[in-house]
Amino acid sequence: MAVLARWAGLLGAALLAVAGWLGGALPDLTGGTPAQVWRGPHGPAVLGCWLAGTGLMVGAWWALRDGAPSGRWAYTTAGLWLLPLLAAPPLGSRDVYSYACQGWSYAHGRDPYRVAVAAAGCPWLDSVAPIWRDTPAPYGPLFVLLAALAVTLGGGLAGAIAVLRLYAVAGVLLAALCLPGLARAAGVPTRRAAWLALAAPLVGVHLVAGAHNDAVAIGLLLLGLLVLVRRPGKPRPLLLAGALLGLAVAVKATAVVVLPFAALAAVLGRYTWRALLRDGGWLAGGALAALLAASMASGLGLGWVDGLARSGDSAQWTSPPTAVGFVVDYAGKLAGRRPDAVPVTRAAGLLLLAATLAALWWWAWRSLRRLGDVRQRVRALAAARPRTTLLGAGLALAATVALSPVFHPWYATWPLTLLAVSVTRAARTTWFVLPSVVAAVLTLPDGTNLARSTKAPGAIAMTALVLVLVAWATLAGGRFNEPARRRGVFGP
């Protein structure tokens, strides 16, 4: 099974690369809908290679979701799968062209948080997806600096794209280096953690071939967490870990939801409010210093915070709150009304997210504090600290991805990576692996988003899924929480 999965996945990656060269996210913007892709040059071959390649990679990854034969085998296989994708043009998204234009804007004296790439006069504007041409940069100041450096070093569009992909590869490599240490600390087999986090089709297609900046942010995030779990309670390592986490936020703000859980990982010894303020303070100081340094180095101040507000301009059913809003609007139209429910359901989703994050943090705090109250449980506390904090951070990222106003397939790599190193039971990985499988089939090689072509049926299906999950959570809540109360630590 393992050998078959290795070569099936490699064949799938090669087919995806072929699809990319025939009709990927090349500089000349074409397509936009599945029908246009089909009618385009090599249309049937593009779609055939893409569907077959995706099916082979997803099937091979899913087949070994309980763990590869060994950690080395997992790393070797994931590396083999990435080779064809490294040689492919951008796949699954045109965001890398937005990065290049934002870097060009900054390098030529424009503020990318105030001036969209269309108004800035970027010479590569025709390669940017229309939906992002009039949107300011929603990324942190460190990434704006990196994008400008890519443009400067690249000397042109192709060179800039190559440098941006090198950034993404560096981020994936950094994550790969950190995974074994984090998995061991949480009691998860490296062979499973590495397989789930590195061999996922989303990583090869979107982080590497698509050159998404999520790869850089995730790499910095994992390195910061690794420093934390290895050296808790030590001021200098805590400052370093905080700085790394702050730099992750300075690339993409998604990382900010991990900081409260990182503060728990920073505590050495018994969990008291005083210890949390002491050790968490060092961590927060490092993170704040890194954020301020990146903001000052860019010369753009805190303008990037305003840019975050525009990241929700895209409306798709892949965001559950947005899907529910669509369905309410459809129902309103049938009744002769126009409720305009999407802003309301998105706001409700953000409120629910805030409550969920607070509840997850409180669960982690209570779990660790209960262990710390009994001196005989010192060893149990040392083992539970990384497992509980990493699991809490992974669940927080999963909630953030699920309840945010916008969802794109590569967003799933955030919770996938942390849950891969913190969920200890192989039987409990399906709930976060399966959404990653679904996310892998939501785009076409040229960046066409299938969610836009399936708005009504997708919204109805997503809303039905939300209702089913709410009903299940309501019925199963008591049975789910009782074992956790007995153990004092969430049973991952």
Buried (B, 14 or more C-beta within 10 A) or exposed (E): EBEEBBEBBBBBBBBBBBBBBBBBBBBEBEBBBBEBBBEBEBBEEBBBBBBBBBBBBBBBBBBBBBBBBBBEBBBEBBBBBBBBBBEBBBBBBBBBBBBBBBBBBBBEEBBBBBBBBBBBEBEBBEBBBEEBBEBBBBBBBBBBBBBBBBBBEBEEBEBBBBBBBBBBBEBBBBBBEBBBBBBBBBBBBBBBBBBBBBBBBBBBBBBBBBBBBBBBBBBBBBBBBBBBBBBBBBBEBBBBBBBBBBBBBBBBBBBBBBBBBBBBBBBBEBBEEEBBEBBBBBBBBBBBBBBBBBBEEBEBEEBBEEBBEBBBBBBBBBBBBBBBBBBBBBEBEEEEEEBEBBBBBBEBBBEBBEEBBEEBBEBBBBBBBBBBEEEEBEEBBBBBBBBBBBBBBBBBBBBBBBBBBBBBBBBBBBBBBBBBBBBBEBEEBEEBBEBBBEBBBBBBBBBBBBBBBBBEEBBBBBBEEBEEEEEEEEEEEEEEEEEEEEEBBBEB
